[in-house]
Amino acid sequence: MKIAAAQMACLPADVHANAARAAALAAAAREQGAELVVFPELTLTGYELDALAADPGLWTAADDPRLDPLRSAGIATAVNVALPTAGPRPAIATLVHDADGAHVTTYAKQHLFRHEQDHFAPGTGDGRFELGGIRFSLGVCYDNHFPELPGRGAADGCRVHLASSLYGTGDGIGERAAVYPGIARDHGLYVVLANHVGPAGPWTGCGRAAVWAPGGGLLAEADDRTPSVVTAEIAGPAA
């Protein structure tokens, strides 16, 4: 199976425009033969925490019609959004839809980073799904700094860990380079990282969306400038 990691430049707090941008990248991934594409943290709004706190109209459920461009892209998608919850705060959550647009699973970020704790509700459970006979685990940005999370996925038979993230220029480049190959090496997982590129709330995304093989070897990596997708072949579990 071929999987794609996307890097996006998001328009602040514009769900329709960002859904269209993501759908264009999904189409590019499909044309390159990918069956699944992963997008960065808060794909549909950008990392605009104050706007998300002030406007529930920016929150996005799995059946939101604003996701239709992605659901109709003909490829499975993992898209991170501000998700309505039963409480007053949204969750930072990854919505997975299959190539037919059917909702597969939702995973809410468990480990909120600093100021996210003032605006969002933490998730309480791990995310898993299966596609094409391959089992996947999910993490969102700071989640991936807690090795027990992908470790639980590996113990549960997952082959691939999908990360929707925001890493900026400066210190973010080093963090990204240390965390994700480490997950691949320490847990024997393929790791697929989607990232922002360009302005992203208070940061500038460093791009470099990438895929690592079990053991930590780099399979594919985007540049640090251009919205794009990179793809890599993922081998299924040995028979």
ZAVO-733673 format. One record per residue (C-alpha): residue number from 1; residue in one letter; chain; x negated, y, z. Coordinates in Angstrom, 3 decimals, always signed. Example, Ala and Ser with C-alpha at 12.3 -4.5 7.8 and 13.67 -1.06 7.14 Angstrom:
BEGIN
1|A|A|-12.300|-4.500|+7.800
2|S|A|-13.670|-1.060|+7.140
This chain:
BEGIN
1|M|A|+0.000|+0.000|+0.000
2|K|A|-1.211|+3.498|-0.823
3|I|A|-0.561|+6.246|+1.746
4|A|A|-0.972|+10.008|+1.411
5|A|A|-2.001|+12.680|+3.922
6|A|A|-0.740|+16.181|+3.127
7|Q|A|-2.117|+19.552|+4.070
8|M|A|+0.213|+22.539|+3.806
9|A|A|+0.225|+26.292|+4.053
10|C|A|+3.585|+26.974|+5.711
11|L|A|+5.680|+30.120|+5.427
12|P|A|+6.492|+31.334|+8.957
13|A|A|+9.973|+30.289|+10.098
14|D|A|+11.292|+29.558|+6.578
15|V|A|+12.762|+26.054|+6.610
16|H|A|+14.075|+26.097|+3.038
17|A|A|+10.792|+27.326|+1.528
18|N|A|+8.676|+24.872|+3.512
19|A|A|+10.972|+21.960|+2.624
20|A|A|+10.465|+22.860|-1.033
21|R|A|+6.675|+23.079|-0.590
22|A|A|+6.626|+19.721|+1.197
23|A|A|+8.815|+18.142|-1.489
24|A|A|+6.353|+19.294|-4.164
25|L|A|+3.491|+17.668|-2.257
26|A|A|+5.594|+14.509|-1.794
27|A|A|+6.137|+14.385|-5.548
28|A|A|+2.389|+14.745|-6.107
29|A|A|+1.736|+11.884|-3.681
30|R|A|+4.314|+9.702|-5.445
31|E|A|+2.709|+10.447|-8.811
32|Q|A|-0.616|+9.257|-7.358
33|G|A|+1.004|+5.945|-6.426
34|A|A|+1.587|+6.566|-2.714
35|E|A|+4.566|+4.960|-0.984
36|L|A|+4.413|+7.145|+2.153
37|V|A|+3.273|+10.724|+2.780
38|V|A|+2.568|+12.294|+6.178
39|F|A|+2.919|+16.046|+6.846
40|P|A|+1.422|+18.427|+9.473
41|E|A|+2.831|+19.487|+12.825
42|L|A|+5.959|+21.660|+12.527
43|T|A|+6.032|+21.243|+8.755
44|L|A|+9.292|+23.088|+8.172
45|T|A|+8.599|+26.237|+10.192
46|G|A|+4.859|+26.513|+10.626
47|Y|A|+3.427|+26.725|+14.133
48|E|A|+5.681|+29.625|+15.137
49|L|A|+6.495|+28.903|+18.778
50|D|A|+8.125|+32.227|+19.683
51|A|A|+10.414|+32.083|+16.650
52|L|A|+11.367|+28.480|+17.440
53|A|A|+12.158|+29.370|+21.041
54|A|A|+14.340|+32.306|+19.975
55|D|A|+16.267|+30.739|+17.083
56|P|A|+17.897|+27.287|+17.346
57|G|A|+18.829|+27.701|+13.692
58|L|A|+15.232|+26.706|+12.935
59|W|A|+15.633|+23.358|+14.690
60|T|A|+16.083|+20.370|+12.385
61|A|A|+17.852|+17.049|+13.007
62|A|A|+17.272|+13.927|+10.916
63|D|A|+20.485|+14.500|+8.936
64|D|A|+19.928|+18.233|+8.330
65|P|A|+20.768|+19.024|+4.670
66|R|A|+17.692|+21.273|+4.498
67|L|A|+15.697|+18.021|+4.411
68|D|A|+17.441|+16.907|+1.197
69|P|A|+14.526|+17.927|-1.093
70|L|A|+12.273|+15.592|+0.876
71|R|A|+14.812|+12.813|+1.269
72|S|A|+15.290|+12.785|-2.504
73|A|A|+11.574|+12.827|-3.373
74|G|A|+11.474|+9.075|-4.041
75|I|A|+8.791|+8.395|-1.419
76|A|A|+8.852|+7.633|+2.307
77|T|A|+8.062|+10.726|+4.390
78|A|A|+6.921|+11.512|+7.937
79|V|A|+7.855|+15.161|+8.542
80|N|A|+7.300|+16.964|+11.835
81|V|A|+9.980|+19.420|+13.004
82|A|A|+11.490|+21.183|+15.990
83|L|A|+14.178|+18.644|+16.881
84|P|A|+17.366|+19.501|+18.804
85|T|A|+17.702|+17.609|+22.096
86|A|A|+20.445|+17.217|+24.682
87|G|A|+18.816|+20.010|+26.702
88|P|A|+18.072|+23.670|+26.044
89|R|A|+14.657|+23.050|+24.482
90|P|A|+13.785|+21.256|+21.254
91|A|A|+11.195|+18.515|+20.913
92|I|A|+8.236|+18.533|+18.516
93|A|A|+9.220|+15.431|+16.598
94|T|A|+8.292|+13.420|+13.529
95|L|A|+11.208|+12.249|+11.404
96|V|A|+10.534|+9.224|+9.190
97|H|A|+12.725|+8.602|+6.144
98|D|A|+12.278|+5.812|+3.617
99|A|A|+12.013|+6.249|-0.157
100|D|A|+15.817|+6.100|-0.457
101|G|A|+16.228|+8.916|+2.060
102|A|A|+17.490|+6.749|+4.921
103|H|A|+16.385|+7.706|+8.440
104|V|A|+13.955|+5.099|+9.803
105|T|A|+12.810|+6.474|+13.178
106|T|A|+12.119|+9.607|+15.206
107|Y|A|+9.141|+10.145|+17.484
108|A|A|+8.934|+13.098|+19.911
109|K|A|+5.522|+14.413|+20.983
110|Q|A|+4.761|+13.251|+24.525
111|H|A|+1.686|+15.352|+25.347
112|L|A|+2.502|+19.029|+24.888
113|F|A|-0.456|+21.371|+24.467
114|R|A|-0.688|+24.371|+26.818
115|H|A|+1.894|+26.970|+25.771
116|E|A|+4.037|+24.299|+24.058
117|Q|A|+5.122|+23.330|+27.560
118|D|A|+6.934|+26.680|+27.842
119|H|A|+9.050|+26.068|+24.735
120|F|A|+9.541|+22.355|+24.149
121|A|A|+10.751|+19.201|+25.871
122|P|A|+8.256|+16.304|+25.962
123|G|A|+9.107|+12.964|+24.430
124|T|A|+9.374|+9.898|+26.623
125|G|A|+8.686|+6.942|+24.330
126|D|A|+6.335|+5.731|+21.617
127|G|A|+7.153|+5.746|+17.900
128|R|A|+6.954|+2.641|+15.726
129|F|A|+8.299|+1.595|+12.336
130|E|A|+7.613|-0.925|+9.578
131|L|A|+7.321|-0.295|+5.854
132|G|A|+6.296|-2.795|+3.205
133|G|A|+5.387|-5.368|+5.835
134|I|A|+2.961|-2.949|+7.568
135|R|A|+3.593|-1.667|+11.074
136|F|A|+2.936|+2.000|+11.909
137|S|A|+2.500|+4.063|+15.067
138|L|A|+3.012|+7.834|+15.364
139|G|A|+1.254|+10.648|+17.210
140|V|A|+1.463|+14.435|+17.051
141|C|A|-1.713|+16.530|+17.399
142|Y|A|-2.612|+16.651|+21.131
143|D|A|-1.055|+13.191|+21.607
144|N|A|-4.035|+11.791|+19.754
145|H|A|-6.434|+13.023|+22.439
146|F|A|-4.921|+10.355|+24.733
147|P|A|-6.393|+7.063|+23.484
148|E|A|-3.841|+4.956|+25.317
149|L|A|-1.153|+6.085|+22.845
150|P|A|-2.703|+4.588|+19.672
151|G|A|-4.018|+1.791|+21.854
152|R|A|-0.448|+0.774|+22.696
153|G|A|+0.358|+0.827|+18.990
154|A|A|-2.559|-1.444|+18.169
155|A|A|-1.525|-3.827|+20.959
156|D|A|+1.988|-3.883|+19.495
157|G|A|+0.735|-5.028|+16.089
158|C|A|+0.458|-1.674|+14.340
159|R|A|-1.970|-1.452|+11.431
160|V|A|-1.790|+2.300|+10.748
161|H|A|-1.625|+5.371|+12.999
162|L|A|-0.024|+8.494|+11.499
163|A|A|-0.956|+11.897|+12.939
164|S|A|+0.901|+15.149|+12.191
165|S|A|-1.430|+17.826|+13.519
166|L|A|-2.734|+21.382|+13.572
167|Y|A|-6.479|+21.844|+13.838
168|G|A|-7.924|+25.277|+13.228
169|T|A|-11.256|+26.580|+12.115
170|G|A|-13.932|+26.843|+14.797
171|D|A|-13.593|+24.331|+17.640
172|G|A|-10.754|+22.536|+15.858
173|I|A|-13.112|+21.257|+13.193
174|G|A|-15.258|+19.451|+15.738
175|E|A|-12.256|+18.083|+17.649
176|R|A|-10.743|+16.695|+14.461
177|A|A|-14.055|+15.085|+13.457
178|A|A|-14.410|+13.373|+16.841
179|V|A|-10.861|+12.255|+17.667
180|Y|A|-9.593|+10.546|+14.519
181|P|A|-12.573|+8.406|+13.475
182|G|A|-12.729|+7.442|+17.154
183|I|A|-9.147|+6.144|+17.084
184|A|A|-9.951|+4.126|+13.964
185|R|A|-13.155|+2.734|+15.485
186|D|A|-11.875|+2.006|+18.981
187|H|A|-8.492|+0.513|+18.075
188|G|A|-9.126|-1.060|+14.659
189|L|A|-6.467|+1.104|+12.982
190|Y|A|-6.206|+2.988|+9.759
191|V|A|-5.704|+6.628|+10.731
192|V|A|-3.904|+9.131|+8.511
193|L|A|-4.231|+12.813|+9.482
194|A|A|-2.076|+15.605|+8.040
195|N|A|-3.118|+19.176|+8.836
196|H|A|-2.374|+22.835|+8.152
197|V|A|-4.530|+24.837|+5.787
198|G|A|-4.578|+28.621|+6.028
199|P|A|-2.600|+30.779|+8.522
200|A|A|-0.711|+28.751|+11.126
201|G|A|+0.691|+30.802|+13.998
202|P|A|-2.261|+32.029|+16.087
203|W|A|-4.750|+29.853|+14.184
204|T|A|-6.090|+29.238|+10.713
205|G|A|-5.701|+25.594|+9.757
206|C|A|-8.975|+23.963|+8.718
207|G|A|-7.389|+21.601|+6.182
208|R|A|-9.398|+18.411|+5.647
209|A|A|-6.398|+16.086|+5.724
210|A|A|-7.909|+12.627|+5.697
211|V|A|-7.635|+8.853|+5.969
212|W|A|-10.044|+6.668|+7.954
213|A|A|-10.435|+2.903|+7.789
214|P|A|-10.544|+0.574|+10.791
215|G|A|-14.056|+1.007|+12.131
216|G|A|-14.061|+4.756|+11.459
217|G|A|-15.238|+4.965|+7.852
218|L|A|-13.801|+7.894|+5.864
219|L|A|-11.659|+6.771|+2.911
220|A|A|-10.355|+10.117|+1.630
221|E|A|-10.561|+13.768|+2.642
222|A|A|-9.093|+17.014|+1.289
223|D|A|-10.939|+20.326|+1.117
224|D|A|-10.610|+23.204|+3.595
225|R|A|-8.770|+25.608|+1.267
226|T|A|-6.041|+24.101|-0.906
227|P|A|-2.551|+22.732|-0.130
228|S|A|-2.811|+19.197|-1.456
229|V|A|-2.533|+15.479|-0.769
230|V|A|-5.189|+12.801|-0.532
231|T|A|-4.413|+9.109|-0.860
232|A|A|-5.984|+5.852|+0.225
233|E|A|-5.178|+2.182|-0.054
234|I|A|-4.089|+0.487|+3.177
235|A|A|-4.595|-3.266|+3.429
236|G|A|-1.944|-5.255|+5.221
237|P|A|-2.706|-7.601|+8.112
238|A|A|-4.587|-10.767|+7.285
239|A|A|-2.381|-13.776|+6.652
